[in-house]
Structures are given as C-alpha cells and as structure tokens.
Amino acid sequence: MKAVITVVGKDTVGILAKVAGVCAEANVNVEEVTQSILAGTFAMIMVVDISNCAVPFDQLQQQLAKAGEEKGVDVKTTRQELYDAMHHI
C-alpha cells in the first residue's frame, strides 16, 4: 500500500531529514522523492510504502503533520488509492 506525502513551506535546513525520520521511525519506506525550492518556498512530494507501517495511518498523518509544524511547513499525507480513485473513469 502506498501513500503520498506533500510538504510546502518556507525553506529551512532539515525539512527532508525531519519527514524522513518520522517515516523511518514508523517503518515506512520512502520510495520516491522530488523537491524544489521556488522563490524561497520549499516544495516536496514523497511516495512511500506504508505496507509495514508500525502505527495506524491516522497516527502517521498526525506525526508527520506535527513534524511539519516543528519545521514551519505544511505536511499532508494521503493514501495513494485516493488519488487513483479521483483519476479513474
């Protein structure tokens, strides 16, 4: 099972490390990452495998959101199947 993590906010040191650290602690495997800095705004999308996640999905969402707050960025975590359903005809 996959999920998508999006991160947006003012660029600071350690954003990627903070989000990846939460994933590692929850046994979530980061499969793909893309990031950019646009006019001082950090933007990142991660595709992660949550098949072996050690915590319930809603708890993972909360942990990632809290980590984002600590770094001053907005972190959203969404199950991949939601994106798939939105784009399926």
PDB file of N, CA, C and O in Angstrom, chain B, residues numbered from 101:
ATOM      1  N   MET B 101       0.843  -1.160   0.000  1.00  0.00           N
ATOM      2  CA  MET B 101       0.000   0.000   0.000  1.00  0.00           C
ATOM      3  C   MET B 101       0.899   1.238   0.000  1.00  0.00           C
ATOM      4  O   MET B 101       1.913   1.281   0.697  1.00  0.00           O
ATOM      5  N   LYS B 102       0.519   2.227  -0.779  1.00  0.00           N
ATOM      6  CA  LYS B 102       1.324   3.431  -0.925  1.00  0.00           C
ATOM      7  C   LYS B 102       0.587   4.646  -0.367  1.00  0.00           C
ATOM      8  O   LYS B 102      -0.635   4.642  -0.218  1.00  0.00           O
ATOM      9  N   ALA B 103       1.364   5.680  -0.063  1.00  0.00           N
ATOM     10  CA  ALA B 103       0.817   6.965   0.340  1.00  0.00           C
ATOM     11  C   ALA B 103       1.680   8.058  -0.288  1.00  0.00           C
ATOM     12  O   ALA B 103       2.824   7.826  -0.679  1.00  0.00           O
ATOM     13  N   VAL B 104       1.100   9.252  -0.372  1.00  0.00           N
ATOM     14  CA  VAL B 104       1.802  10.407  -0.907  1.00  0.00           C
ATOM     15  C   VAL B 104       1.897  11.445   0.204  1.00  0.00           C
ATOM     16  O   VAL B 104       0.894  11.794   0.828  1.00  0.00           O
ATOM     17  N   ILE B 105       3.112  11.936   0.446  1.00  0.00           N
ATOM     18  CA  ILE B 105       3.345  12.971   1.444  1.00  0.00           C
ATOM     19  C   ILE B 105       3.741  14.233   0.692  1.00  0.00           C
ATOM     20  O   ILE B 105       4.680  14.220  -0.104  1.00  0.00           O
ATOM     21  N   THR B 106       3.023  15.326   0.946  1.00  0.00           N
ATOM     22  CA  THR B 106       3.377  16.606   0.342  1.00  0.00           C
ATOM     23  C   THR B 106       3.816  17.556   1.445  1.00  0.00           C
ATOM     24  O   THR B 106       3.244  17.577   2.534  1.00  0.00           O
ATOM     25  N   VAL B 107       4.837  18.336   1.142  1.00  0.00           N
ATOM     26  CA  VAL B 107       5.401  19.284   2.103  1.00  0.00           C
ATOM     27  C   VAL B 107       5.587  20.620   1.392  1.00  0.00           C
ATOM     28  O   VAL B 107       6.215  20.684   0.336  1.00  0.00           O
ATOM     29  N   VAL B 108       5.039  21.686   1.976  1.00  0.00           N
ATOM     30  CA  VAL B 108       5.176  23.019   1.398  1.00  0.00           C
ATOM     31  C   VAL B 108       5.395  24.021   2.520  1.00  0.00           C
ATOM     32  O   VAL B 108       4.729  23.960   3.554  1.00  0.00           O
ATOM     33  N   GLY B 109       6.326  24.938   2.318  1.00  0.00           N
ATOM     34  CA  GLY B 109       6.552  25.992   3.300  1.00  0.00           C
ATOM     35  C   GLY B 109       7.872  26.691   3.068  1.00  0.00           C
ATOM     36  O   GLY B 109       8.568  26.417   2.090  1.00  0.00           O
ATOM     37  N   LYS B 110       8.209  27.582   3.955  1.00  0.00           N
ATOM     38  CA  LYS B 110       9.454  28.339   3.866  1.00  0.00           C
ATOM     39  C   LYS B 110      10.633  27.377   3.982  1.00  0.00           C
ATOM     40  O   LYS B 110      10.660  26.508   4.854  1.00  0.00           O
ATOM     41  N   ASP B 111      11.595  27.545   3.100  1.00  0.00           N
ATOM     42  CA  ASP B 111      12.759  26.661   3.093  1.00  0.00           C
ATOM     43  C   ASP B 111      13.627  26.881   4.327  1.00  0.00           C
ATOM     44  O   ASP B 111      14.015  28.007   4.640  1.00  0.00           O
ATOM     45  N   THR B 112      13.922  25.792   5.016  1.00  0.00           N
ATOM     46  CA  THR B 112      14.853  25.802   6.148  1.00  0.00           C
ATOM     47  C   THR B 112      15.662  24.507   6.112  1.00  0.00           C
ATOM     48  O   THR B 112      15.304  23.562   5.408  1.00  0.00           O
ATOM     49  N   VAL B 113      16.716  24.471   6.847  1.00  0.00           N
ATOM     50  CA  VAL B 113      17.577  23.284   6.921  1.00  0.00           C
ATOM     51  C   VAL B 113      16.848  22.164   7.669  1.00  0.00           C
ATOM     52  O   VAL B 113      16.241  22.403   8.714  1.00  0.00           O
ATOM     53  N   GLY B 114      16.909  20.946   7.133  1.00  0.00           N
ATOM     54  CA  GLY B 114      16.446  19.770   7.857  1.00  0.00           C
ATOM     55  C   GLY B 114      15.024  19.312   7.603  1.00  0.00           C
ATOM     56  O   GLY B 114      14.553  18.394   8.274  1.00  0.00           O
ATOM     57  N   ILE B 115      14.325  19.920   6.656  1.00  0.00           N
ATOM     58  CA  ILE B 115      12.932  19.516   6.407  1.00  0.00           C
ATOM     59  C   ILE B 115      12.870  18.064   5.937  1.00  0.00           C
ATOM     60  O   ILE B 115      12.134  17.253   6.499  1.00  0.00           O
ATOM     61  N   LEU B 116      13.638  17.747   4.915  1.00  0.00           N
ATOM     62  CA  LEU B 116      13.644  16.385   4.384  1.00  0.00           C
ATOM     63  C   LEU B 116      14.049  15.386   5.464  1.00  0.00           C
ATOM     64  O   LEU B 116      13.439  14.324   5.591  1.00  0.00           O
ATOM     65  N   ALA B 117      15.061  15.719   6.230  1.00  0.00           N
ATOM     66  CA  ALA B 117      15.525  14.821   7.297  1.00  0.00           C
ATOM     67  C   ALA B 117      14.435  14.588   8.335  1.00  0.00           C
ATOM     68  O   ALA B 117      14.256  13.463   8.803  1.00  0.00           O
ATOM     69  N   LYS B 118      13.710  15.633   8.697  1.00  0.00           N
ATOM     70  CA  LYS B 118      12.665  15.513   9.713  1.00  0.00           C
ATOM     71  C   LYS B 118      11.544  14.593   9.225  1.00  0.00           C
ATOM     72  O   LYS B 118      11.113  13.700   9.955  1.00  0.00           O
ATOM     73  N   VAL B 119      11.079  14.805   8.010  1.00  0.00           N
ATOM     74  CA  VAL B 119       9.986  13.986   7.461  1.00  0.00           C
ATOM     75  C   VAL B 119      10.444  12.544   7.265  1.00  0.00           C
ATOM     76  O   VAL B 119       9.721  11.610   7.611  1.00  0.00           O
ATOM     77  N   ALA B 120      11.635  12.362   6.715  1.00  0.00           N
ATOM     78  CA  ALA B 120      12.158  11.011   6.502  1.00  0.00           C
ATOM     79  C   ALA B 120      12.383  10.302   7.839  1.00  0.00           C
ATOM     80  O   ALA B 120      12.199   9.088   7.933  1.00  0.00           O
ATOM     81  N   GLY B 121      12.776  11.042   8.861  1.00  0.00           N
ATOM     82  CA  GLY B 121      12.964  10.454  10.187  1.00  0.00           C
ATOM     83  C   GLY B 121      11.676   9.909  10.772  1.00  0.00           C
ATOM     84  O   GLY B 121      11.662   8.829  11.362  1.00  0.00           O
ATOM     85  N   VAL B 122      10.586  10.661  10.606  1.00  0.00           N
ATOM     86  CA  VAL B 122       9.274  10.177  11.076  1.00  0.00           C
ATOM     87  C   VAL B 122       8.902   8.904  10.321  1.00  0.00           C
ATOM     88  O   VAL B 122       8.400   7.948  10.913  1.00  0.00           O
ATOM     89  N   CYS B 123       9.150   8.897   9.017  1.00  0.00           N
ATOM     90  CA  CYS B 123       8.854   7.703   8.220  1.00  0.00           C
ATOM     91  C   CYS B 123       9.668   6.507   8.714  1.00  0.00           C
ATOM     92  O   CYS B 123       9.122   5.417   8.882  1.00  0.00           O
ATOM     93  N   ALA B 124      10.950   6.698   8.946  1.00  0.00           N
ATOM     94  CA  ALA B 124      11.815   5.607   9.398  1.00  0.00           C
ATOM     95  C   ALA B 124      11.357   5.061  10.751  1.00  0.00           C
ATOM     96  O   ALA B 124      11.331   3.847  10.957  1.00  0.00           O
ATOM     97  N   GLU B 125      11.000   5.952  11.666  1.00  0.00           N
ATOM     98  CA  GLU B 125      10.536   5.517  12.990  1.00  0.00           C
ATOM     99  C   GLU B 125       9.258   4.689  12.903  1.00  0.00           C
ATOM    100  O   GLU B 125       9.022   3.817  13.740  1.00  0.00           O
ATOM    101  N   ALA B 126       8.430   4.961  11.887  1.00  0.00           N
ATOM    102  CA  ALA B 126       7.167   4.240  11.724  1.00  0.00           C
ATOM    103  C   ALA B 126       7.294   3.054  10.773  1.00  0.00           C
ATOM    104  O   ALA B 126       6.290   2.436  10.417  1.00  0.00           O
ATOM    105  N   ASN B 127       8.527   2.727  10.356  1.00  0.00           N
ATOM    106  CA  ASN B 127       8.781   1.623   9.424  1.00  0.00           C
ATOM    107  C   ASN B 127       8.101   1.855   8.072  1.00  0.00           C
ATOM    108  O   ASN B 127       7.585   0.922   7.457  1.00  0.00           O
ATOM    109  N   VAL B 128       8.108   3.101   7.624  1.00  0.00           N
ATOM    110  CA  VAL B 128       7.555   3.487   6.327  1.00  0.00           C
ATOM    111  C   VAL B 128       8.729   3.683   5.376  1.00  0.00           C
ATOM    112  O   VAL B 128       9.655   4.436   5.678  1.00  0.00           O
ATOM    113  N   ASN B 129       8.695   3.011   4.236  1.00  0.00           N
ATOM    114  CA  ASN B 129       9.790   3.068   3.280  1.00  0.00           C
ATOM    115  C   ASN B 129       9.561   4.189   2.267  1.00  0.00           C
ATOM    116  O   ASN B 129       8.526   4.225   1.601  1.00  0.00           O
ATOM    117  N   VAL B 130      10.517   5.095   2.150  1.00  0.00           N
ATOM    118  CA  VAL B 130      10.446   6.170   1.163  1.00  0.00           C
ATOM    119  C   VAL B 130      10.910   5.591  -0.170  1.00  0.00           C
ATOM    120  O   VAL B 130      12.039   5.115  -0.289  1.00  0.00           O
ATOM    121  N   GLU B 131      10.026   5.636  -1.179  1.00  0.00           N
ATOM    122  CA  GLU B 131      10.357   5.055  -2.479  1.00  0.00           C
ATOM    123  C   GLU B 131      10.783   6.099  -3.505  1.00  0.00           C
ATOM    124  O   GLU B 131      11.684   5.851  -4.306  1.00  0.00           O
ATOM    125  N   GLU B 132      10.143   7.260  -3.484  1.00  0.00           N
ATOM    126  CA  GLU B 132      10.478   8.317  -4.431  1.00  0.00           C
ATOM    127  C   GLU B 132      10.356   9.664  -3.755  1.00  0.00           C
ATOM    128  O   GLU B 132       9.482   9.874  -2.913  1.00  0.00           O
ATOM    129  N   VAL B 133      11.242  10.577  -4.129  1.00  0.00           N
ATOM    130  CA  VAL B 133      11.209  11.937  -3.589  1.00  0.00           C
ATOM    131  C   VAL B 133      11.518  12.916  -4.711  1.00  0.00           C
ATOM    132  O   VAL B 133      12.438  12.702  -5.501  1.00  0.00           O
ATOM    133  N   THR B 134      10.748  13.980  -4.773  1.00  0.00           N
ATOM    134  CA  THR B 134      11.088  15.105  -5.634  1.00  0.00           C
ATOM    135  C   THR B 134      10.913  16.360  -4.799  1.00  0.00           C
ATOM    136  O   THR B 134       9.959  16.484  -4.031  1.00  0.00           O
ATOM    137  N   GLN B 135      11.837  17.282  -4.958  1.00  0.00           N
ATOM    138  CA  GLN B 135      11.731  18.519  -4.194  1.00  0.00           C
ATOM    139  C   GLN B 135      12.272  19.671  -5.015  1.00  0.00           C
ATOM    140  O   GLN B 135      13.140  19.496  -5.870  1.00  0.00           O
ATOM    141  N   SER B 136      11.744  20.850  -4.740  1.00  0.00           N
ATOM    142  CA  SER B 136      12.194  22.072  -5.388  1.00  0.00           C
ATOM    143  C   SER B 136      12.113  23.205  -4.395  1.00  0.00           C
ATOM    144  O   SER B 136      11.378  23.140  -3.410  1.00  0.00           O
ATOM    145  N   ILE B 137      12.875  24.239  -4.664  1.00  0.00           N
ATOM    146  CA  ILE B 137      12.758  25.476  -3.905  1.00  0.00           C
ATOM    147  C   ILE B 137      12.392  26.541  -4.921  1.00  0.00           C
ATOM    148  O   ILE B 137      13.168  26.855  -5.824  1.00  0.00           O
ATOM    149  N   LEU B 138      11.203  27.089  -4.760  1.00  0.00           N
ATOM    150  CA  LEU B 138      10.676  28.071  -5.697  1.00  0.00           C
ATOM    151  C   LEU B 138      10.532  29.399  -4.971  1.00  0.00           C
ATOM    152  O   LEU B 138       9.660  29.546  -4.115  1.00  0.00           O
ATOM    153  N   ALA B 139      11.376  30.364  -5.304  1.00  0.00           N
ATOM    154  CA  ALA B 139      11.339  31.691  -4.682  1.00  0.00           C
ATOM    155  C   ALA B 139      11.337  31.597  -3.154  1.00  0.00           C
ATOM    156  O   ALA B 139      10.597  32.316  -2.481  1.00  0.00           O
ATOM    157  N   GLY B 140      12.162  30.713  -2.619  1.00  0.00           N
ATOM    158  CA  GLY B 140      12.271  30.569  -1.169  1.00  0.00           C
ATOM    159  C   GLY B 140      11.250  29.649  -0.535  1.00  0.00           C
ATOM    160  O   GLY B 140      11.271  29.440   0.678  1.00  0.00           O
ATOM    161  N   THR B 141      10.349  29.092  -1.344  1.00  0.00           N
ATOM    162  CA  THR B 141       9.342  28.154  -0.838  1.00  0.00           C
ATOM    163  C   THR B 141       9.774  26.731  -1.154  1.00  0.00           C
ATOM    164  O   THR B 141      10.026  26.384  -2.308  1.00  0.00           O
ATOM    165  N   PHE B 142       9.855  25.923  -0.120  1.00  0.00           N
ATOM    166  CA  PHE B 142      10.229  24.518  -0.243  1.00  0.00           C
ATOM    167  C   PHE B 142       8.989  23.733  -0.644  1.00  0.00           C
ATOM    168  O   PHE B 142       7.925  23.903  -0.049  1.00  0.00           O
ATOM    169  N   ALA B 143       9.120  22.870  -1.654  1.00  0.00           N
ATOM    170  CA  ALA B 143       8.021  22.007  -2.090  1.00  0.00           C
ATOM    171  C   ALA B 143       8.575  20.602  -2.309  1.00  0.00           C
ATOM    172  O   ALA B 143       9.558  20.418  -3.026  1.00  0.00           O
ATOM    173  N   MET B 144       7.932  19.610  -1.682  1.00  0.00           N
ATOM    174  CA  MET B 144       8.411  18.231  -1.796  1.00  0.00           C
ATOM    175  C   MET B 144       7.224  17.280  -1.899  1.00  0.00           C
ATOM    176  O   MET B 144       6.187  17.473  -1.265  1.00  0.00           O
ATOM    177  N   ILE B 145       7.408  16.255  -2.712  1.00  0.00           N
ATOM    178  CA  ILE B 145       6.439  15.163  -2.809  1.00  0.00           C
ATOM    179  C   ILE B 145       7.208  13.871  -2.593  1.00  0.00           C
ATOM    180  O   ILE B 145       8.241  13.634  -3.220  1.00  0.00           O
ATOM    181  N   MET B 146       6.689  13.036  -1.692  1.00  0.00           N
ATOM    182  CA  MET B 146       7.289  11.731  -1.429  1.00  0.00           C
ATOM    183  C   MET B 146       6.235  10.651  -1.687  1.00  0.00           C
ATOM    184  O   MET B 146       5.078  10.798  -1.291  1.00  0.00           O
ATOM    185  N   VAL B 147       6.634   9.589  -2.340  1.00  0.00           N
ATOM    186  CA  VAL B 147       5.793   8.399  -2.444  1.00  0.00           C
ATOM    187  C   VAL B 147       6.402   7.385  -1.494  1.00  0.00           C
ATOM    188  O   VAL B 147       7.587   7.065  -1.590  1.00  0.00           O
ATOM    189  N   VAL B 148       5.592   6.885  -0.582  1.00  0.00           N
ATOM    190  CA  VAL B 148       6.081   5.971   0.441  1.00  0.00           C
ATOM    191  C   VAL B 148       5.257   4.689   0.451  1.00  0.00           C
ATOM    192  O   VAL B 148       4.091   4.670   0.057  1.00  0.00           O
ATOM    193  N   ASP B 149       5.895   3.628   0.912  1.00  0.00           N
ATOM    194  CA  ASP B 149       5.229   2.332   1.075  1.00  0.00           C
ATOM    195  C   ASP B 149       4.840   2.209   2.548  1.00  0.00           C
ATOM    196  O   ASP B 149       5.700   2.189   3.429  1.00  0.00           O
ATOM    197  N   ILE B 150       3.536   2.127   2.803  1.00  0.00           N
ATOM    198  CA  ILE B 150       3.040   2.031   4.177  1.00  0.00           C
ATOM    199  C   ILE B 150       2.570   0.616   4.525  1.00  0.00           C
ATOM    200  O   ILE B 150       1.892   0.414   5.532  1.00  0.00           O
ATOM    201  N   SER B 151       2.930  -0.356   3.692  1.00  0.00           N
ATOM    202  CA  SER B 151       2.504  -1.741   3.917  1.00  0.00           C
ATOM    203  C   SER B 151       2.913  -2.274   5.284  1.00  0.00           C
ATOM    204  O   SER B 151       2.172  -3.035   5.906  1.00  0.00           O
ATOM    205  N   ASN B 152       4.084  -1.876   5.747  1.00  0.00           N
ATOM    206  CA  ASN B 152       4.600  -2.385   7.021  1.00  0.00           C
ATOM    207  C   ASN B 152       4.632  -1.307   8.100  1.00  0.00           C
ATOM    208  O   ASN B 152       5.401  -1.398   9.057  1.00  0.00           O
ATOM    209  N   CYS B 153       3.794  -0.290   7.940  1.00  0.00           N
ATOM    210  CA  CYS B 153       3.776   0.820   8.890  1.00  0.00           C
ATOM    211  C   CYS B 153       3.453   0.310  10.296  1.00  0.00           C
ATOM    212  O   CYS B 153       2.519  -0.468  10.490  1.00  0.00           O
ATOM    213  N   ALA B 154       4.236   0.758  11.258  1.00  0.00           N
ATOM    214  CA  ALA B 154       4.120   0.279  12.637  1.00  0.00           C
ATOM    215  C   ALA B 154       2.998   0.961  13.422  1.00  0.00           C
ATOM    216  O   ALA B 154       2.689   0.555  14.542  1.00  0.00           O
ATOM    217  N   VAL B 155       2.387   1.996  12.835  1.00  0.00           N
ATOM    218  CA  VAL B 155       1.315   2.727  13.512  1.00  0.00           C
ATOM    219  C   VAL B 155       0.115   2.837  12.574  1.00  0.00           C
ATOM    220  O   VAL B 155       0.279   2.720  11.359  1.00  0.00           O
ATOM    221  N   PRO B 156      -1.096   3.061  13.114  1.00  0.00           N
ATOM    222  CA  PRO B 156      -2.253   3.275  12.243  1.00  0.00           C
ATOM    223  C   PRO B 156      -2.035   4.500  11.338  1.00  0.00           C
ATOM    224  O   PRO B 156      -1.315   5.431  11.701  1.00  0.00           O
ATOM    225  N   PHE B 157      -2.662   4.483  10.166  1.00  0.00           N
ATOM    226  CA  PHE B 157      -2.451   5.553   9.186  1.00  0.00           C
ATOM    227  C   PHE B 157      -2.767   6.929   9.750  1.00  0.00           C
ATOM    228  O   PHE B 157      -2.020   7.876   9.507  1.00  0.00           O
ATOM    229  N   ASP B 158      -3.861   7.060  10.500  1.00  0.00           N
ATOM    230  CA  ASP B 158      -4.210   8.376  11.042  1.00  0.00           C
ATOM    231  C   ASP B 158      -3.155   8.874  12.030  1.00  0.00           C
ATOM    232  O   ASP B 158      -2.916  10.078  12.131  1.00  0.00           O
ATOM    233  N   GLN B 159      -2.535   7.968  12.745  1.00  0.00           N
ATOM    234  CA  GLN B 159      -1.462   8.360  13.662  1.00  0.00           C
ATOM    235  C   GLN B 159      -0.228   8.819  12.877  1.00  0.00           C
ATOM    236  O   GLN B 159       0.433   9.784  13.261  1.00  0.00           O
ATOM    237  N   LEU B 160       0.075   8.126  11.780  1.00  0.00           N
ATOM    238  CA  LEU B 160       1.179   8.541  10.919  1.00  0.00           C
ATOM    239  C   LEU B 160       0.918   9.945  10.379  1.00  0.00           C
ATOM    240  O   LEU B 160       1.814  10.789  10.381  1.00  0.00           O
ATOM    241  N   GLN B 161      -0.301  10.195   9.919  1.00  0.00           N
ATOM    242  CA  GLN B 161      -0.662  11.527   9.435  1.00  0.00           C
ATOM    243  C   GLN B 161      -0.401  12.588  10.508  1.00  0.00           C
ATOM    244  O   GLN B 161       0.164  13.645  10.227  1.00  0.00           O
ATOM    245  N   GLN B 162      -0.816  12.293  11.717  1.00  0.00           N
ATOM    246  CA  GLN B 162      -0.648  13.243  12.818  1.00  0.00           C
ATOM    247  C   GLN B 162       0.833  13.466  13.131  1.00  0.00           C
ATOM    248  O   GLN B 162       1.253  14.602  13.352  1.00  0.00           O
ATOM    249  N   GLN B 163       1.614  12.407  13.150  1.00  0.00           N
ATOM    250  CA  GLN B 163       3.040  12.530  13.445  1.00  0.00           C
ATOM    251  C   GLN B 163       3.753  13.366  12.388  1.00  0.00           C
ATOM    252  O   GLN B 163       4.603  14.196  12.710  1.00  0.00           O
ATOM    253  N   LEU B 164       3.401  13.140  11.126  1.00  0.00           N
ATOM    254  CA  LEU B 164       4.014  13.903  10.046  1.00  0.00           C
ATOM    255  C   LEU B 164       3.583  15.364  10.092  1.00  0.00           C
ATOM    256  O   LEU B 164       4.399  16.260   9.877  1.00  0.00           O
ATOM    257  N   ALA B 165       2.307  15.607  10.370  1.00  0.00           N
ATOM    258  CA  ALA B 165       1.820  16.989  10.478  1.00  0.00           C
ATOM    259  C   ALA B 165       2.527  17.719  11.614  1.00  0.00           C
ATOM    260  O   ALA B 165       2.900  18.884  11.473  1.00  0.00           O
ATOM    261  N   LYS B 166       2.710  17.036  12.737  1.00  0.00           N
ATOM    262  CA  LYS B 166       3.405  17.638  13.884  1.00  0.00           C
ATOM    263  C   LYS B 166       4.858  17.948  13.534  1.00  0.00           C
ATOM    264  O   LYS B 166       5.371  19.009  13.889  1.00  0.00           O
ATOM    265  N   ALA B 167       5.512  17.035  12.847  1.00  0.00           N
ATOM    266  CA  ALA B 167       6.895  17.270  12.420  1.00  0.00           C
ATOM    267  C   ALA B 167       6.958  18.486  11.503  1.00  0.00           C
ATOM    268  O   ALA B 167       7.890  19.286  11.582  1.00  0.00           O
ATOM    269  N   GLY B 168       5.966  18.618  10.638  1.00  0.00           N
ATOM    270  CA  GLY B 168       5.907  19.778   9.762  1.00  0.00           C
ATOM    271  C   GLY B 168       5.750  21.069  10.541  1.00  0.00           C
ATOM    272  O   GLY B 168       6.414  22.062  10.245  1.00  0.00           O
ATOM    273  N   GLU B 169       4.879  21.059  11.527  1.00  0.00           N
ATOM    274  CA  GLU B 169       4.689  22.247  12.370  1.00  0.00           C
ATOM    275  C   GLU B 169       5.995  22.640  13.045  1.00  0.00           C
ATOM    276  O   GLU B 169       6.316  23.824  13.145  1.00  0.00           O
ATOM    277  N   GLU B 170       6.744  21.652  13.503  1.00  0.00           N
ATOM    278  CA  GLU B 170       8.021  21.916  14.167  1.00  0.00           C
ATOM    279  C   GLU B 170       9.030  22.577  13.227  1.00  0.00           C
ATOM    280  O   GLU B 170       9.882  23.351  13.663  1.00  0.00           O
ATOM    281  N   LYS B 171       8.925  22.262  11.929  1.00  0.00           N
ATOM    282  CA  LYS B 171       9.828  22.845  10.936  1.00  0.00           C
ATOM    283  C   LYS B 171       9.216  24.054  10.231  1.00  0.00           C
ATOM    284  O   LYS B 171       9.878  24.685   9.407  1.00  0.00           O
ATOM    285  N   GLY B 172       7.972  24.384  10.543  1.00  0.00           N
ATOM    286  CA  GLY B 172       7.325  25.543   9.935  1.00  0.00           C
ATOM    287  C   GLY B 172       6.808  25.306   8.534  1.00  0.00           C
ATOM    288  O   GLY B 172       6.708  26.242   7.741  1.00  0.00           O
ATOM    289  N   VAL B 173       6.474  24.052   8.218  1.00  0.00           N
ATOM    290  CA  VAL B 173       5.942  23.709   6.900  1.00  0.00           C
ATOM    291  C   VAL B 173       4.631  22.934   7.045  1.00  0.00           C
ATOM    292  O   VAL B 173       4.323  22.407   8.113  1.00  0.00           O
ATOM    293  N   ASP B 174       3.877  22.876   5.965  1.00  0.00           N
ATOM    294  CA  ASP B 174       2.610  22.154   5.946  1.00  0.00           C
ATOM    295  C   ASP B 174       2.850  20.768   5.351  1.00  0.00           C
ATOM    296  O   ASP B 174       3.332  20.650   4.224  1.00  0.00           O
ATOM    297  N   VAL B 175       2.517  19.722   6.104  1.00  0.00           N
ATOM    298  CA  VAL B 175       2.709  18.344   5.643  1.00  0.00           C
ATOM    299  C   VAL B 175       1.354  17.655   5.569  1.00  0.00           C
ATOM    300  O   VAL B 175       0.620  17.608   6.556  1.00  0.00           O
ATOM    301  N   LYS B 176       1.027  17.121   4.396  1.00  0.00           N
ATOM    302  CA  LYS B 176      -0.215  16.371   4.182  1.00  0.00           C
ATOM    303  C   LYS B 176       0.150  14.958   3.734  1.00  0.00           C
ATOM    304  O   LYS B 176       1.056  14.767   2.923  1.00  0.00           O
ATOM    305  N   THR B 177      -0.563  13.977   4.269  1.00  0.00           N
ATOM    306  CA  THR B 177      -0.324  12.577   3.909  1.00  0.00           C
ATOM    307  C   THR B 177      -1.632  11.970   3.436  1.00  0.00           C
ATOM    308  O   THR B 177      -2.638  12.007   4.145  1.00  0.00           O
ATOM    309  N   THR B 178      -1.610  11.405   2.223  1.00  0.00           N
ATOM    310  CA  THR B 178      -2.818  10.875   1.604  1.00  0.00           C
ATOM    311  C   THR B 178      -2.534   9.487   1.046  1.00  0.00           C
ATOM    312  O   THR B 178      -1.483   9.250   0.450  1.00  0.00           O
ATOM    313  N   ARG B 179      -3.469   8.581   1.240  1.00  0.00           N
ATOM    314  CA  ARG B 179      -3.312   7.237   0.665  1.00  0.00           C
ATOM    315  C   ARG B 179      -3.328   7.327  -0.863  1.00  0.00           C
ATOM    316  O   ARG B 179      -4.106   8.089  -1.437  1.00  0.00           O
ATOM    317  N   GLN B 180      -2.477   6.555  -1.509  1.00  0.00           N
ATOM    318  CA  GLN B 180      -2.372   6.564  -2.966  1.00  0.00           C
ATOM    319  C   GLN B 180      -3.702   6.189  -3.620  1.00  0.00           C
ATOM    320  O   GLN B 180      -4.036   6.720  -4.679  1.00  0.00           O
ATOM    321  N   GLU B 181      -4.455   5.291  -3.011  1.00  0.00           N
ATOM    322  CA  GLU B 181      -5.704   4.858  -3.648  1.00  0.00           C
ATOM    323  C   GLU B 181      -6.709   5.996  -3.785  1.00  0.00           C
ATOM    324  O   GLU B 181      -7.570   5.945  -4.663  1.00  0.00           O
ATOM    325  N   LEU B 182      -6.621   7.011  -2.948  1.00  0.00           N
ATOM    326  CA  LEU B 182      -7.493   8.174  -3.094  1.00  0.00           C
ATOM    327  C   LEU B 182      -7.183   8.902  -4.396  1.00  0.00           C
ATOM    328  O   LEU B 182      -8.095   9.284  -5.129  1.00  0.00           O
ATOM    329  N   TYR B 183      -5.896   9.096  -4.684  1.00  0.00           N
ATOM    330  CA  TYR B 183      -5.515   9.717  -5.956  1.00  0.00           C
ATOM    331  C   TYR B 183      -5.951   8.851  -7.127  1.00  0.00           C
ATOM    332  O   TYR B 183      -6.444   9.362  -8.133  1.00  0.00           O
ATOM    333  N   ASP B 184      -5.771   7.542  -6.998  1.00  0.00           N
ATOM    334  CA  ASP B 184      -6.157   6.627  -8.071  1.00  0.00           C
ATOM    335  C   ASP B 184      -7.661   6.708  -8.332  1.00  0.00           C
ATOM    336  O   ASP B 184      -8.092   6.728  -9.484  1.00  0.00           O
ATOM    337  N   ALA B 185      -8.460   6.753  -7.262  1.00  0.00           N
ATOM    338  CA  ALA B 185      -9.913   6.823  -7.410  1.00  0.00           C
ATOM    339  C   ALA B 185     -10.343   8.147  -8.031  1.00  0.00           C
ATOM    340  O   ALA B 185     -11.289   8.180  -8.819  1.00  0.00           O
ATOM    341  N   MET B 186      -9.664   9.234  -7.689  1.00  0.00           N
ATOM    342  CA  MET B 186     -10.029  10.539  -8.223  1.00  0.00           C
ATOM    343  C   MET B 186      -9.771  10.624  -9.724  1.00  0.00           C
ATOM    344  O   MET B 186     -10.418  11.407 -10.420  1.00  0.00           O
ATOM    345  N   HIS B 187      -8.836   9.831 -10.223  1.00  0.00           N
ATOM    346  CA  HIS B 187      -8.462   9.932 -11.635  1.00  0.00           C
ATOM    347  C   HIS B 187      -8.889   8.704 -12.439  1.00  0.00           C
ATOM    348  O   HIS B 187      -8.410   8.488 -13.552  1.00  0.00           O
ATOM    349  N   HIS B 188      -9.777   7.915 -11.880  1.00  0.00           N
ATOM    350  CA  HIS B 188     -10.268   6.717 -12.583  1.00  0.00           C
ATOM    351  C   HIS B 188     -11.638   7.019 -13.164  1.00  0.00           C
ATOM    352  O   HIS B 188     -12.521   7.524 -12.470  1.00  0.00           O
ATOM    353  N   ILE B 189     -11.808   6.712 -14.422  1.00  0.00           N
ATOM    354  CA  ILE B 189     -13.102   6.980 -15.068  1.00  0.00           C
ATOM    355  C   ILE B 189     -13.939   5.733 -15.079  1.00  0.00           C
ATOM    356  O   ILE B 189     -15.064   5.749 -15.579  1.00  0.00           O
TER     357      ILE B 189
END
